[in-house]
C-alpha cells in the first residue's frame, strides 16, 4: 500500500502515474450499488477516484425485512412494503442521476425466506431492478473485499453481522481466504428459546463451531455491520474518546468486553440518546453485544478494528482490475482532492520533492503521510483565512479516507493546520492532539511549517528555485538558493524559513548558488 509497488523510473516518482486518464478507472467514476439486507435497504453511489471513491449519494431505509423470519419463515410484511417503496425511489434516483445499471444484492433475509423468490419478482416488476441473491460465503467474500478496499494490507478475520446472519472471512496478502456463515444475527437470536442461559449457550456453541471451521489465532478482527458500529460508538462514549469517526476505530479486547458489560448495566434508551443512534439500530445492540463478547472470548484477537466498508464497497472492489486494487487508497483520494480543489494541481508532487530532505530518516509509513499532506496542502484555499487552518484539520480528521488510522488522521490534520498557522496554542482541537505523543506532535509541526515555507517560496517549482539541506547532528538547516531566484527569498519567505528552523531546533544558513 505504498510507492514501492509503483515503477520508480517514471516521471511521477514515488507518487506513481495518475489513474484519472486510465479508461478502466474512468469507467468506475460513478457507480451505484443497492444492498437489500435483513435490517436495512441502502443505495450508495460512489464517485471520484476509482481506487478511493467518495460517497456521492448514500440513503438508507431501516425496513426490517428479516424481522420475525426465524418464526414465520417469511419476510416481514411491513418490512416488505417499506423495502419495495425504498427500491422504487432508488430506481428513480438512479435514473435522475443518469447512472449505469445499479448493482443490486440481497442477503440472508431474501435468500432464506419462503417468499424470497416472489419478493425478487415483485422488485423487478415494480422497479426494473434485478436482485442478485448471494449465499453466506459470497456475502462473507464481498464484505472482506470491502475491507480490502480500505486496507489493502489487511491481515486477520473479517466479521460481518447483519440482521439474520453473521459471516467470517480470512484476509491475507490482499486475498480472501476461508469463509463461513452462521445464524448469529440479532433477528434470529430473538427466537432462540431457553431465556438468557439458553441464548448464551447457543451463541457459545455456534461460535465454537465457527472457530473449528475457520481457525483461531487471528491477531486482528475487522468488524463490519451497523450493529458493530453502534457498539463501537458506545465504546467511544464510555471511554470519552475525542474523535467520533468510526472507520478504523480500534478497540482492545478488554475494552470491548468492558463496553459490553457497560451496555448491559445501563438503560438502552439513555445510551441511544447519548450517541444519536437510531431506535431501530439500538434495539439490536444488546443481542449483538452478546455475540461480540463471545467472539472475543472464542477467537481472542489482540486488536479489534471497525470498518465502515462492507458489501457495498466490496461490490465496487469486485469491478476493479488488479492494478487498481493495489494502489494506495489514501494517496489516490488525496490526488483526486488536489486535482479537483487545489489552485495548482500537480504542485503537491513538487512540494514533496522540495521538503523531502527533512525526512530522509523517516519510515515509509511516515513518508506516505508526508505525500498525502503535500497533496492536500492547498485544497482548502477557498475557506476564510481566519478559519482555514481549522478547516484543514477538520477535513483531514473527518474526511472519508481509507487506509488511515486515527492517530495518522490527527497527525495529517495537525500538519495541515501548521501549513496555515504557526501556533496551535488555544485551539478548540486540542483534545484530539492527545492521540499523538509529544514527538509526533513535533514532527507534524515540522511538516506543516515545511509546507508553509515551500508553498509560498516559489509558486511554480520550489525545488528549482532552491534546495533544502538538513544536517540534524549539527542542527543546521541550509537553503541553497538559486541565484536566478534570489528575489523570491523576500521578507515573508525569510520569516517562514526561520519558523521552520525553530521547529527543528536548528540554526539557519542561506547559500547563494550561482548558475
C-alpha positions in Angstrom: 0.0 0.0 0.0 2.8 2.4 -0.8 5.0 3.7 -3.6 7.1 0.5 -3.6 4.5 -1.1 -5.8 4.9 1.6 -8.5 7.5 2.0 -11.2 10.1 4.3 -9.8 11.7 5.2 -13.1 8.8 7.2 -14.5 8.2 10.9 -14.2 5.9 10.6 -11.2 8.4 9.1 -8.9 7.0 7.9 -5.5 3.5 9.1 -6.4 3.0 6.7 -9.3 1.2 7.5 -12.6 -2.3 9.1 -12.2 -5.4 7.0 -12.5 -7.5 9.7 -14.0 -6.8 9.0 -17.6 -6.9 5.2 -17.2 -10.1 4.0 -19.1 -10.7 1.3 -16.5 -10.6 3.9 -13.8 -12.9 6.3 -15.6 -15.5 3.5 -16.1 -15.8 3.4 -12.2 -16.1 7.1 -11.7 -19.8 6.9 -10.9 -21.1 3.5 -9.7 -24.4 2.8 -7.9 -25.0 -0.3 -5.7 -28.0 -1.4 -3.7 -27.8 -3.7 -0.6 -31.0 -5.3 0.5 -30.2 -6.7 3.9 -32.2 -8.2 6.7 -32.4 -4.9 8.6 -31.7 -2.1 6.1 -32.1 -1.4 2.4 -29.4 1.1 1.1 -28.4 2.8 -2.0 -24.8 4.1 -2.3 -23.5 5.9 -5.3 -19.7 6.1 -5.5 -18.0 9.0 -7.3 -14.4 10.2 -7.8 -11.1 8.5 -8.0 -11.8 4.8 -8.7 -9.4 3.5 -6.1 -10.8 5.6 -3.2 -14.2 6.9 -4.2 -16.3 9.5 -2.4 -19.9 8.8 -1.4 -21.7 10.9 -4.0 -25.1 9.7 -2.6 -26.0 7.5 0.4 -29.5 6.7 1.6 -30.7 4.0 4.0 -34.2 2.8 5.0 -34.4 0.5 8.1 -37.0 -1.7 6.5 -36.6 -4.7 8.9 -37.2 -7.3 6.1 -35.9 -10.1 8.2 -37.7 -9.3 11.5 -39.6 -12.4 12.6 -38.2 -14.6 9.7 -37.0 -17.3 12.1 -40.5 -17.7 13.5 -42.6 -17.3 10.3 -40.3 -18.4 7.6 -41.4 -15.3 5.6 -40.3 -11.7 5.1 -41.8 -9.2 7.5 -44.9 -7.9 5.7 -44.4 -4.3 6.7 -40.7 -4.5 6.0 -41.5 -5.9 2.6 -43.7 -2.9 1.8 -41.1 -0.4 3.0 -38.4 -2.2 1.1 -40.4 -2.1 -2.2 -41.1 1.6 -1.7 -37.4 2.3 -1.0 -36.3 0.4 -4.1 -38.8 2.3 -6.3 -37.3 5.5 -5.0 -33.7 4.2 -5.6 -34.5 3.3 -9.2 -36.0 6.7 -9.8 -32.9 8.4 -8.2 -30.6 6.4 -10.4 -32.4 7.4 -13.5 -32.3 11.0 -12.4 -28.5 10.7 -11.9 -28.0 9.1 -15.3 -26.2 6.2 -13.6 -25.2 2.9 -15.3 -27.4 0.0 -14.3 -27.4 -0.5 -10.5 -25.8 -3.5 -9.0 -28.3 -4.9 -6.5 -27.7 -7.7 -4.0 -29.9 -9.3 -1.4 -28.6 -11.2 1.6 -29.8 -13.5 4.4 -33.5 -12.5 4.7 -34.3 -12.8 1.0 -32.3 -15.9 0.4 -33.9 -17.8 3.4 -37.5 -16.6 3.2 -40.1 -18.8 1.6 -41.4 -15.8 -0.2 -37.9 -14.6 -1.2 -38.4 -15.5 -4.9 -41.8 -13.8 -5.0 -40.2 -10.7 -3.5 -37.5 -10.7 -6.1 -40.1 -11.0 -8.9 -42.1 -8.1 -7.4 -39.0 -5.9 -7.2 -38.1 -6.5 -10.8 -41.7 -6.0 -11.9 -42.2 -2.8 -9.9 -38.8 -1.2 -10.2 -36.9 -2.8 -13.1 -34.1 -3.7 -10.6 -32.8 -7.2 -10.7 -31.8 -8.5 -7.3 -28.9 -10.9 -7.1 -29.4 -13.2 -4.0 -26.0 -14.2 -2.6 -25.3 -17.0 -0.2 -23.5 -16.7 3.1 -19.9 -17.5 1.8 -20.4 -15.0 -1.0 -21.6 -12.4 1.4 -18.5 -13.0 3.5 -16.3 -12.6 0.5 -17.8 -9.3 -0.6 -17.6 -7.9 2.9 -14.0 -8.9 3.1 -13.3 -7.3 -0.2 -14.9 -4.1 1.2 -12.3 -4.2 4.0 -9.6 -4.7 1.4 -10.8 -1.6 -0.4 -9.8 0.5 2.6 -7.0 -1.8 3.9 -5.1 -3.4 1.0 -2.7 -4.9 3.6 -5.4 -6.2 6.0 -4.4 -9.4 7.8 -6.9 -11.2 10.0 -10.5 -12.1 10.2 -13.4 -10.0 8.8 -16.7 -10.4 10.8 -19.9 -9.1 9.2 -23.0 -9.0 11.2 -26.5 -8.5 9.7 -30.0 -8.9 10.9 -30.2 -12.6 10.4 -26.7 -13.9 9.9 -23.1 -13.3 10.8 -20.2 -14.1 8.4 -16.5 -14.6 8.9 -13.8 -14.4 6.3 -10.0 -14.6 6.3 -8.0 -11.8 4.6 -4.3 -12.0 3.9 -1.9 -10.8 1.2 -4.7 -8.8 -0.5 -6.8 -12.0 -0.9 -9.9 -13.5 0.7 -9.4 -17.0 2.2 -11.7 -19.3 4.1 -15.3 -18.1 4.7 -18.1 -19.3 6.9 -21.6 -18.2 7.7 -23.8 -18.6 10.8 -27.3 -17.7 12.1 -25.9 -15.2 14.7 -27.8 -12.2 13.5 -29.9 -10.4 16.2 -33.3 -11.0 14.5 -32.5 -14.7 14.5 -31.3 -14.6 18.1 -34.6 -13.1 19.2 -36.2 -16.5 18.5 -33.8 -18.7 20.5 -35.6 -20.5 23.4 -34.3 -21.0 26.9 -34.1 -17.5 28.2 -30.7 -15.8 29.0 -28.9 -19.1 29.7 -30.3 -20.8 26.5 -29.2 -17.8 24.4 -25.7 -17.7 25.9 -25.3 -21.4 25.3 -26.5 -21.1 21.8 -24.1 -18.3 20.9 -21.2 -20.0 22.6 -21.8 -23.4 20.8 -22.3 -21.7 17.4 -19.1 -19.6 17.8 -17.1 -22.7 18.7 -18.3 -24.4 15.6 -17.2 -21.4 13.5 -13.8 -21.4 15.2 -13.4 -25.1 14.4 -14.1 -24.3 10.7 -12.1 -21.2 10.2 -9.5 -21.5 13.0 -8.4 -19.2 15.8 -5.1 -17.3 16.2 -6.2 -14.3 14.1 -4.5 -11.3 15.8 -6.9 -8.7 14.3 -10.6 -8.9 13.7 -12.3 -6.3 11.4 -15.9 -5.6 12.3 -18.4 -4.9 9.5 -22.1 -4.0 10.0 -24.3 -1.4 11.6 -24.7 -3.2 14.9 -20.9 -3.4 15.4 -20.6 0.3 14.5 -23.3 1.2 17.1 -21.3 -0.8 19.7 -18.1 1.0 18.7 -19.8 4.3 19.1 -20.8 3.3 22.6 -17.2 2.3 23.3 -16.1 5.8 22.3 -18.8 7.3 24.6 -17.7 5.1 27.5 -14.0 6.0 27.0 -14.7 9.7 26.3 -12.7 9.2 23.1 -12.1 12.6 21.4 -13.0 11.5 17.9 -16.2 10.0 16.6 -15.0 8.8 13.2 -15.9 5.1 13.3 -13.8 3.9 10.3 -10.5 2.4 11.6 -11.5 2.9 15.2 -9.6 0.3 17.2 -10.6 -1.4 20.4 -8.6 -3.8 22.6 -10.3 -7.0 23.6 -10.6 -5.9 27.2 -12.1 -2.5 26.2 -14.7 -4.3 24.0 -15.7 -6.6 26.9 -15.9 -3.7 29.3 -18.2 -1.9 26.9 -20.4 -5.0 26.5 -20.8 -5.1 30.3 -21.4 -1.3 30.4 -24.2 -1.7 27.8 -25.8 -4.4 29.9 -25.7 -2.3 33.0 -27.2 0.9 31.5 -30.6 1.9 30.1 -30.5 1.3 26.4 -32.7 4.4 25.6 -30.4 6.6 27.6 -27.4 5.3 25.7 -29.2 5.8 22.4 -29.8 9.5 23.4 -26.1 10.0 24.2 -24.9 8.7 20.8 -27.7 9.7 18.5 -28.2 6.0 17.3 -31.5 5.2 15.6 -34.1 3.3 17.7 -34.2 0.5 15.1 -30.5 0.0 15.3 -30.3 0.4 19.1 -32.9 -2.3 19.6 -30.4 -4.9 18.2 -27.4 -3.7 20.2 -28.0 -5.8 23.3 -28.1 -9.1 21.3 -25.2 -8.0 19.1 -23.1 -7.1 22.2 -23.6 -10.7 23.5 -22.3 -12.0 20.2 -19.3 -9.7 20.4 -18.5 -10.9 23.9 -18.4 -14.5 22.7 -16.5 -13.5 19.5 -13.7 -12.0 21.7 -13.7 -14.9 24.2 -13.6 -17.6 21.4 -11.1 -16.0 18.9 -9.0 -14.0 21.4 -7.8 -11.3 19.0 -5.2 -8.8 20.1 -7.0 -5.9 18.3 -10.5 -5.2 17.0 -10.8 -2.7 14.1 -14.1 -1.2 12.9 -14.7 -0.9 9.2 -17.3 1.4 7.6 -16.6 -0.5 4.4 -18.5 -3.7 3.7 -20.6 -5.4 1.0 -21.3 -2.3 -1.0 -17.6 -1.3 -1.2 -16.8 -5.0 -1.9 -19.0 -4.8 -5.0 -17.0 -1.8 -6.2 -13.8 -3.6 -5.4 -15.1 -6.6 -7.5 -15.2 -4.4 -10.6 -11.6 -3.1 -10.2 -8.8 -4.6 -12.2 -5.9 -5.9 -10.1 -3.6 -2.9 -10.9 -6.2 -0.6 -9.4 -6.7 -2.7 -6.3 -3.0 -2.5 -5.4 -3.0 1.3 -5.4 -2.9 3.2 -2.1 -6.4 4.4 -1.3 -5.2 7.3 0.8 -2.8 8.7 -1.8 -5.4 8.2 -4.6 -8.1 10.1 -2.6 -5.6 12.9 -1.9 -4.6 13.1 -5.5 -8.2 13.4 -6.6 -8.8 16.2 -4.0 -5.8 18.1 -5.3 -7.0 17.6 -8.9 -10.4 19.0 -8.2 -9.9 21.5 -5.4 -6.3 22.9 -5.4 -5.3 26.1 -7.2 -2.4 24.4 -8.9 -3.0 20.7 -9.4 0.3 18.9 -9.6 2.2 21.2 -7.2 2.0 18.7 -4.4 4.5 16.4 -6.0 6.9 19.4 -6.4 6.4 20.4 -2.8 7.1 16.9 -1.7 10.4 16.8 -3.6 11.4 20.2 -2.1 10.8 19.2 1.6 11.9 15.6 1.3 15.5 16.3 2.6 13.9 16.9 6.0 12.5 13.4 6.1 15.4 11.3 4.8 15.3 9.2 8.0 11.5 8.8 8.1 9.9 5.4 7.7 7.9 4.5 4.6 4.7 4.8 6.7 5.6 8.4 7.7 6.6 9.3 4.1 3.2 8.1 3.0 1.6 10.7 5.3 4.0 13.4 4.1 3.0 12.7 0.5 -0.7 12.9 1.5 -0.1 16.2 3.3 1.6 17.7 0.3 -1.2 16.7 -2.0 -3.8 18.2 0.4 -1.9 21.3 1.4 -3.8 23.7 -0.9 -7.2 22.1 -1.1 -9.0 24.4 1.4 -7.7 27.7 0.0 -11.3 28.9 -0.5 -12.0 28.9 3.2 -12.0 32.2 5.1 -8.4 32.9 6.2 -9.4 33.1 9.8 -10.7 29.6 9.8 -8.5 28.0 7.1 -6.2 26.2 9.5 -9.0 24.6 11.4 -10.9 23.7 8.2 -7.8 21.8 7.1 -7.6 19.9 10.3 -11.3 19.1 10.2 -11.1 17.9 6.6 -8.2 15.5 7.4 -9.7 14.1 10.6 -13.3 13.7 9.4 -12.9 13.0 5.7 -13.9 9.7 4.2 -10.3 8.5 3.8 -9.3 4.8 3.7 -6.0 3.4 4.9 -5.6 6.0 7.7 -5.6 5.2 11.4 -7.0 7.7 13.9 -3.5 8.9 15.1 -2.5 9.3 11.4 -5.6 11.3 10.8 -4.7 13.7 13.7 -1.0 13.8 12.5 -2.1 14.7 9.0 -4.6 17.3 10.3 -2.1 18.9 12.6 0.5 19.2 9.8 -2.1 20.9 7.6 -3.1 23.2 10.5 0.5 24.3 10.7 0.6 24.8 6.9 -1.6 27.9 7.6 -0.8 28.8 11.2 2.4 28.9 13.2 0.8 28.2 16.6 -1.7 25.6 17.7 -2.0 27.0 21.3 -5.5 27.6 22.4 -7.1 25.6 19.5 -10.5 24.1 20.1 -9.0 21.0 18.5 -6.5 20.3 21.4 -8.4 17.3 22.8 -7.6 15.4 19.6 -3.9 16.1 20.0 -4.0 13.6 22.8 -4.0 10.8 20.2 -0.3 11.7 19.5 2.7 11.7 21.7 5.0 14.8 22.0 7.4 13.5 19.4 4.6 13.0 16.8 3.2 16.5 17.6 6.6 18.0 16.9 7.1 16.1 13.7 3.6 17.3 12.5 4.6 20.9 13.2 7.8 20.5 11.3 6.0 19.0 8.3 3.4 21.8 8.4 5.9 24.6 8.6 8.0 23.0 5.8 4.9 23.1 3.6 4.1 26.6 4.8 7.5 27.8 3.6 7.8 25.7 0.4 4.3 26.5 -0.8 5.0 30.3 -0.9 8.7 30.3 -1.6 8.2 29.6 -5.3 4.7 29.1 -6.5 5.7 27.3 -9.7 8.5 25.0 -8.7 10.3 25.4 -5.3 12.8 22.6 -6.0 14.1 24.6 -9.0 14.4 27.8 -7.0 16.4 26.3 -4.2 17.3 23.2 -2.2 16.9 22.4 1.4 19.9 20.7 3.2 19.2 19.4 6.7 22.1 18.5 9.0 20.4 17.0 12.1 23.6 16.3 14.0 24.8 19.9 13.6 21.3 21.3 13.9 21.7 23.4 10.8 19.0 24.0 8.1 20.5 25.3 4.9 18.8 26.8 1.9 20.9 26.7 -1.2 19.2 29.5 -3.1 19.4 29.6 -6.9 20.9 33.0 -7.9 18.2 33.5 -10.6 15.6 33.1 -7.9 17.1 35.3 -5.3 14.2 37.8 -5.5 11.9 35.1 -4.3 13.5 34.9 -0.9 11.8 38.0 0.4 10.8 39.1 3.9 7.9 36.7 4.4 9.8 33.8 2.9 12.7 34.5 5.3 10.3 34.6 8.3 8.7 31.3 7.3 12.2 29.7 6.7 13.2 30.9 10.2 10.0 29.5 11.7 10.7 26.1 10.1 14.2 26.1 11.5 12.9 27.0 15.0 10.6 24.0 14.8 13.6 21.8 14.1 15.6 23.5 16.9 18.1 24.5 14.3 20.2 27.4 13.0 19.6 28.8 9.5 22.1 29.1 6.7 21.5 30.6 3.3 23.9 29.9 0.5 23.6 31.6 -2.9 24.3 29.2 -5.7 25.5 30.9 -8.9 24.1 29.4 -12.2 
